[in-house]
Amino acid sequence: MLSWELPPAHTGGTAAHVDGLAHALAAEGHEVVLVSRRTDGTPAITTAGGMTVLRADVDLPWVPDHPIGRTASANHALVETALSGVDPDWRPDVVHAHDWTVAWASATLAAAHGAPLVTTFHRTERSRHSGHVPAGVPEEINGVEWWLAARSRQVITITRLLARQVSADFEIDPDLVAPIPGGIDPTWWAATDGDEGVANTTASSGPDSPLVFTWGRVQYEKGFQVLANAMAMVRAEIPGVRCVIAGRGTYLAELQSQIDVAGLSDIIELPGFLGDNALRATLHRADCVVIPSLYEPFGVITLEALAGGAALVAAETGGLAELVVGTGSALTFEPGRAEELAARILEVLTDHELAAGLRDAARDLVEGSYSWQAIARRTLEVYQRALPS
């Protein structure tokens, strides 16, 4: 299995997805070799519980600063590490790629071992740009994705919507595309032991103040600016309300500027990155969790919020809608509509019976459908279909 990122390097949900799936497959008794980049403080190789993790040094400063060129060059290091890090006689039954960033290495290793290639698309450039592919780097990435899909024996997507898009965009037989969502460990997110405390912000200073919480990569498409606008309306109805938007990203400075100009810096805090325990503690403290994304192919934070016992409000877009619509586990709103989001937040904060019902439905949904064991078994079915008959 190959992935551009693994914990502790978190730039999105892919790292957590790959880590959770790999551990679940190993727990089912399958031998898993996971290949990724090496980041600061991580060992080159670790082995435990039937799973081997190989991390390659891919930093090549002499390569031109171009995303495609640097990524393709890094894939050579991934291949070298994959071939040198295991017994020469060892052969995988399946090679599993996660997104275009490991396309070249995955295809090369599949060919070298005579194994079928399975690819999971967590998102595509076309889906990220709402059905369009801008010229330049996005167009080049789309070409790599097309090639990777064509080379794959089976394709997995994390939502049904993305499965339809991949089948149409890359001209793949729909029978070869399987939608399998990410999973989660509900036990850890529900636990309270080991919590480091609520994020150290003014939002946590008043234990009785209603708290609205969200987190993730701070980018425009995540819609945090929509939540900020909604909070201006919420504060008019609920004095003392507070909001925490945790995370780092390219849109952070712009978001802070918008909050300052709108006069909301006294109720909205941007604490930056939160470690897992601090994030979980803040989630447990929150009265309402909001996922305001303008676009979200899956959104692992949705599962984390549901597993953490939050009363959830989510934008009805992409994978978010697939996860919660019709389950009774969340209230939804039209993406980008700050007025509608404010109304949903007010419902959660003022109707305690409604909030309790959302939390109960969320717990049932996560435990019944999104454990990593269930996701691993569905993935194994795809592997079986990929194997030669």
C-alpha angles and dihedrals in degrees: 000000000000129000133166091223138032133170130314085037104073118176095143143336097297094082093053091044094053093044093050094046094047093051092047092051090049090049088055088059100262123133110241127191111189120195124194145135121294115239130190113298097013124116122241092237137015129177126192139141098359093312127106120193117201118190121195128208102235104165106123107169094183092064113097114263096255121126096226096043095047093045093048091049091049089054089066088061090049091054093047092050093046092052097043099040099066137050109287090234094053116109128185120226091214135015112213120198125195111209133324096295090080096034099115096044093046094049091046094050092046090053093044092052097037089237128141117257120231119186130198115203109203088181138338132222091246093052092045089056094047096257098320130100112212118213119263125032096359089055091049092049090049088056091053090048091051091051093047092050091050091051094050124096091206132011128210125197128188095231138032090237092056090047090059091046094049092048092051100037096046095033095239125159104259089226088066094055119080123187109219117165127215121266139218143207101245093186094064095045092049095047121098101195115105095022111151094208137265119312109285098248138114086262088072096044095087110055092193096046114107109252126208112194138188136156144180141097107338101232131135094252091058089071098224088143088061090055090049090054091047092052090061088063095041093054090056089062100034114037112205096030115146134198133201121197106186126192145064131256150125094287096053098100092046091048092050090050092052091049092050094048091049091052093241100121090103092063105026120067128190104197095170122224118006123201117237096263095046090046092051092047091051090047090053090049094049120104092199133016118203129198103190099174119159086205130008124169092198115329113213089200086070090065091042091053092047093047091048091060097251127159097237135211114185138178111251096238137121115316094359091065092048091053101049113014110109094009099093089230098112146014114241137206138187110273114259095016104123093179092055091046091052090052092052092048090051090051091054095045096047103035106063094177090055091048092050091051091052091052093049093049091047092055092050092048096051096044093047103044115013110050113127091240090061092046092049092053091052090049091052089056088058091049090053091053090050094054118095111267 
